[in-house]
Amino acid sequence: MATYAVGDVQGCYDSLQRLLEAAAFDPAADCLWLAGDLVNRGPNSLGALRFVKDLGPSAILVLGNHDLHLLAAAENLRSLQRKDTLDAILKAPDRDELLHWLRQRPLLHYDLGYTMSHAGLPPMWTLDQAKACAREVETVLQGPDYSEFLANMYGNEPDTWSEQLTGMMRLRVITNYFTRMRFCDPQGRLDLKAKEGLETAPKGFLPWFQQPHRDLQQPVLFGHWAALRGHTGQPKAIALDTGCVWGGPLTMLRLEDTQYFSVPSELAAG
């Protein structure tokens, strides 16, 4: 039995299949962890979503910002954008089943000494705090008022965590930490505009994993930040998004022996 963690698939279904074949992934014995953004921008989001759902307990998916965007678009709360590739899901005969399954996915997963979320682990939270905050959003997203949450989750404010936050403002900033975070300041204030590599940090900000007080006790697996190309300079901050949807490779880590597997993107020639 082996556990594999893969970066942002973003609809690159063929690349995912080739990667799993290269690693001899056995769904009857192995487990696949996915770091969010399973869908959107790539050529076969519907195929990727159906495949991972059909893996059942052999797959653990944490939600990314593109997955949440799909849920909002399905509720007519967000317009599809030019580069979106979600039409096939929204028109599929099994769309309701697929979207219900997606809503039940977590924002954070912890097992085997690894923490996984789409964007990482905010520097001011302990793991226990992160688990509790993730559960707040998961409870609403999985409950009857999920549409209200999706309608109010967009926005860059508030940009700093406070325990005194309540309601949708609290849920929004938690969601942004888990699904959109790259750079923050020592107080956890987010800069959600800068998207490039480590050297592009805005003044006063650092990557979340470089904050001096962010002493990762255990490894954190995350996606979201393709510009890192899998390199953080921090052994316990493990970046899995290597930009498959942008023509880079799709990358996966086997947790038991820390062996990496990689295949070229199906879009590399595009």
C-alpha positions as CSV (number, residue, x, y, z in Angstrom):
1,M,0.0,0.0,0.0
2,A,1.3,3.5,-0.9
3,T,0.1,7.0,-0.6
4,Y,0.6,9.5,-3.4
5,A,0.1,13.3,-3.3
6,V,-0.4,15.1,-6.6
7,G,-0.5,18.8,-7.4
8,D,-3.1,20.8,-9.3
9,V,-4.6,18.7,-12.1
10,Q,-6.9,21.4,-13.4
11,G,-8.7,19.2,-15.9
12,C,-5.5,17.6,-17.3
13,Y,-7.1,14.2,-17.1
14,D,-4.8,12.5,-19.6
15,S,-1.7,13.7,-17.8
16,L,-3.1,12.4,-14.5
17,Q,-3.7,9.0,-16.0
18,R,-0.2,8.8,-17.4
19,L,1.3,9.8,-14.1
20,L,-0.7,7.2,-12.2
21,E,0.4,4.6,-14.7
22,A,4.1,5.6,-14.3
23,A,3.8,5.2,-10.6
24,A,1.9,1.8,-10.9
25,F,-0.9,3.3,-8.8
26,D,-3.3,0.6,-7.7
27,P,-6.7,2.0,-6.6
28,A,-7.5,-1.2,-4.8
29,A,-4.4,-0.9,-2.5
30,D,-3.1,2.7,-2.8
31,C,-4.4,6.1,-1.8
32,L,-4.3,9.3,-3.9
33,W,-4.2,12.7,-2.2
34,L,-5.0,15.7,-4.5
35,A,-3.9,19.2,-3.5
36,G,-7.0,21.0,-4.9
37,D,-7.9,22.6,-8.2
38,L,-8.9,19.3,-9.7
39,V,-10.9,21.2,-12.4
40,N,-10.8,24.2,-14.7
41,R,-8.5,25.5,-17.4
42,G,-7.5,22.1,-18.7
43,P,-9.2,20.1,-21.5
44,N,-11.1,17.5,-19.5
45,S,-12.4,18.7,-16.2
46,L,-15.4,16.4,-16.3
47,G,-13.2,13.4,-16.8
48,A,-10.9,14.3,-13.9
49,L,-13.9,15.0,-11.6
50,R,-15.6,11.7,-12.4
51,F,-12.4,9.7,-12.1
52,V,-11.5,11.0,-8.7
53,K,-15.1,10.7,-7.4
54,D,-15.2,7.1,-8.6
55,L,-12.0,6.3,-6.7
56,G,-14.1,6.5,-3.6
57,P,-12.1,6.2,-0.3
58,S,-8.9,5.7,-2.4
59,A,-8.9,9.4,-3.1
60,I,-8.6,12.4,-0.8
61,L,-9.2,15.8,-2.4
62,V,-8.9,19.1,-0.6
63,L,-10.7,22.0,-2.2
64,G,-8.9,24.7,-4.2
65,N,-10.1,28.0,-5.5
66,H,-11.0,26.6,-8.9
67,D,-13.1,23.9,-7.3
68,L,-15.0,26.5,-5.3
69,H,-15.4,28.6,-8.5
70,L,-17.2,25.6,-10.1
71,L,-19.6,25.3,-7.2
72,A,-20.4,29.1,-7.3
73,A,-20.9,29.0,-11.1
74,A,-23.2,26.0,-10.8
75,E,-25.4,28.1,-8.5
76,N,-25.3,31.0,-11.0
77,L,-23.4,33.1,-8.4
78,R,-20.4,33.6,-10.6
79,S,-20.1,34.0,-14.4
80,L,-17.8,31.7,-16.3
81,Q,-14.7,33.4,-17.6
82,R,-13.1,33.1,-21.0
83,K,-10.5,30.5,-19.9
84,D,-12.9,28.4,-17.9
85,T,-13.5,24.8,-19.0
86,L,-16.4,23.9,-16.8
87,D,-19.2,23.8,-19.4
88,A,-19.1,20.0,-19.7
89,I,-19.5,19.5,-16.0
90,L,-22.4,22.0,-15.8
91,K,-24.2,20.3,-18.7
92,A,-23.4,16.7,-17.6
93,P,-26.4,14.4,-16.7
94,D,-24.6,13.6,-13.4
95,R,-23.7,17.2,-12.6
96,D,-25.8,17.3,-9.4
97,E,-24.2,14.1,-8.1
98,L,-20.7,15.4,-9.0
99,L,-21.3,18.8,-7.4
100,H,-22.8,17.3,-4.2
101,W,-19.7,15.1,-3.9
102,L,-17.4,18.1,-4.4
103,R,-19.1,20.1,-1.7
104,Q,-18.4,17.4,0.8
105,R,-14.6,17.6,0.3
106,P,-12.4,19.1,3.0
107,L,-10.3,22.2,3.0
108,L,-7.6,20.5,5.0
109,H,-6.4,16.9,5.4
110,Y,-4.0,15.5,8.0
111,D,-2.7,12.0,8.1
112,L,0.6,10.1,8.2
113,G,2.4,13.1,9.7
114,Y,1.5,15.3,6.7
115,T,-0.8,18.2,6.4
116,M,-2.4,19.1,3.0
117,S,-4.3,22.1,1.9
118,H,-4.5,23.8,-1.4
119,A,-2.5,27.0,-0.5
120,G,-0.7,26.0,2.6
121,L,-0.9,26.6,6.4
122,P,-1.1,30.2,7.7
123,P,1.8,31.2,9.9
124,M,-0.3,32.3,12.9
125,W,-2.2,29.1,13.2
126,T,-1.2,25.9,14.9
127,L,-2.3,22.7,13.2
128,D,-5.2,22.4,15.7
129,Q,-6.4,25.9,14.9
130,A,-6.2,25.2,11.2
131,K,-8.2,22.1,11.6
132,A,-10.9,24.0,13.6
133,C,-11.0,26.9,11.1
134,A,-11.2,24.5,8.1
135,R,-14.1,22.7,9.8
136,E,-16.0,25.9,10.2
137,V,-16.1,26.5,6.4
138,E,-16.6,22.8,5.7
139,T,-19.7,22.7,7.9
140,V,-21.3,25.6,6.1
141,L,-20.3,24.3,2.6
142,Q,-21.7,20.9,3.3
143,G,-24.9,22.2,4.9
144,P,-28.2,23.7,3.6
145,D,-26.9,27.3,3.6
146,Y,-24.0,26.6,1.2
147,S,-25.4,28.8,-1.5
148,E,-25.3,31.9,0.8
149,F,-21.6,31.1,1.6
150,L,-20.7,30.7,-2.0
151,A,-22.4,34.1,-2.8
152,N,-20.3,35.8,-0.2
153,M,-16.9,34.1,-0.3
154,Y,-15.4,36.3,-3.0
155,G,-13.3,39.3,-2.0
156,N,-9.9,40.3,-0.6
157,E,-11.2,41.7,2.7
158,P,-10.8,41.1,5.5
159,D,-7.1,40.4,4.7
160,T,-6.0,39.5,8.2
161,W,-7.1,36.8,10.7
162,S,-8.8,37.8,13.9
163,E,-10.5,35.5,16.4
164,Q,-13.1,38.3,16.8
165,L,-14.3,37.9,13.2
166,T,-17.8,36.5,12.8
167,G,-20.2,35.4,10.1
168,M,-19.3,35.6,6.4
169,M,-16.2,37.8,7.0
170,R,-14.7,35.1,9.1
171,L,-15.6,32.3,6.6
172,R,-14.2,34.4,3.7
173,V,-10.8,35.0,5.3
174,I,-10.5,31.4,6.3
175,T,-11.3,30.3,2.8
176,N,-8.7,32.8,1.4
177,Y,-6.0,31.4,3.6
178,F,-6.7,27.8,2.6
179,T,-7.3,28.4,-1.2
180,R,-5.6,31.7,-2.3
181,M,-2.7,32.4,0.1
182,R,0.8,33.0,-1.2
183,F,2.4,36.0,0.4
184,C,1.6,37.3,3.9
185,D,3.2,39.6,6.5
186,P,4.2,38.6,10.0
187,Q,0.7,39.3,11.3
188,G,-0.8,37.1,8.7
189,R,-2.1,39.9,6.5
190,L,-2.6,38.6,3.0
191,D,-1.4,40.0,-0.3
192,L,-3.6,38.3,-2.8
193,K,-2.4,40.1,-5.9
194,A,1.2,38.9,-6.2
195,K,1.3,35.5,-8.0
196,E,4.9,35.0,-9.2
197,G,7.9,33.4,-7.6
198,L,9.7,33.9,-4.3
199,E,11.7,36.9,-5.5
200,T,8.5,38.9,-6.2
201,A,7.4,39.3,-2.6
202,P,5.8,42.7,-2.1
203,K,7.5,45.0,0.4
204,G,6.8,43.8,4.0
205,F,5.6,40.4,2.8
206,L,7.1,36.9,2.6
207,P,5.9,33.5,1.3
208,W,3.8,32.1,4.1
209,F,6.3,29.3,4.7
210,Q,9.2,31.8,5.1
211,Q,7.8,33.8,8.0
212,P,10.4,33.6,10.8
213,H,7.8,32.3,13.3
214,R,6.4,29.7,10.8
215,D,8.3,26.7,12.2
216,L,6.8,23.8,10.5
217,Q,6.9,20.8,12.8
218,Q,5.6,18.4,10.2
219,P,5.5,18.6,6.4
220,V,2.9,20.6,4.6
221,L,1.8,19.6,1.1
222,F,0.2,22.3,-1.0
223,G,-0.5,23.3,-4.6
224,H,-1.8,26.6,-6.0
225,W,1.6,28.2,-6.6
226,A,2.8,27.1,-10.1
227,A,5.4,29.8,-10.3
228,L,7.4,28.0,-7.5
229,R,7.9,25.1,-9.9
230,G,8.0,22.8,-6.9
231,H,10.8,24.6,-5.1
232,T,10.4,26.4,-1.8
233,G,13.8,26.1,-0.2
234,Q,12.1,24.7,2.9
235,P,12.2,20.9,3.3
236,K,8.9,20.8,5.1
237,A,7.0,23.1,2.7
238,I,6.3,20.8,-0.2
239,A,5.0,22.5,-3.3
240,L,3.3,20.1,-5.7
241,D,1.9,22.4,-8.3
242,T,4.4,22.4,-11.2
243,G,2.1,24.1,-13.7
244,C,0.7,21.2,-15.7
245,V,-2.1,23.4,-17.1
246,W,0.5,25.9,-18.2
247,G,2.6,23.3,-20.1
248,G,4.8,22.3,-17.1
249,P,4.9,18.7,-15.8
250,L,2.4,17.1,-13.5
251,T,4.1,16.0,-10.3
252,M,3.3,13.5,-7.6
253,L,5.1,12.5,-4.4
254,R,5.0,9.0,-2.8
255,L,4.9,9.8,0.9
256,E,6.3,6.5,2.2
257,D,9.7,7.0,0.5
258,T,9.5,10.6,-0.7
259,Q,10.0,9.5,-4.3
260,Y,8.7,12.0,-6.9
261,F,7.0,11.0,-10.2
262,S,6.5,13.4,-13.0
263,V,5.1,13.4,-16.6
264,P,5.1,16.1,-19.2
265,S,1.8,18.0,-19.6
266,E,-0.6,17.0,-22.3
267,L,-0.6,20.7,-23.1
268,A,3.2,21.1,-23.5
269,A,3.0,21.2,-27.3
270,G,0.2,23.7,-27.2
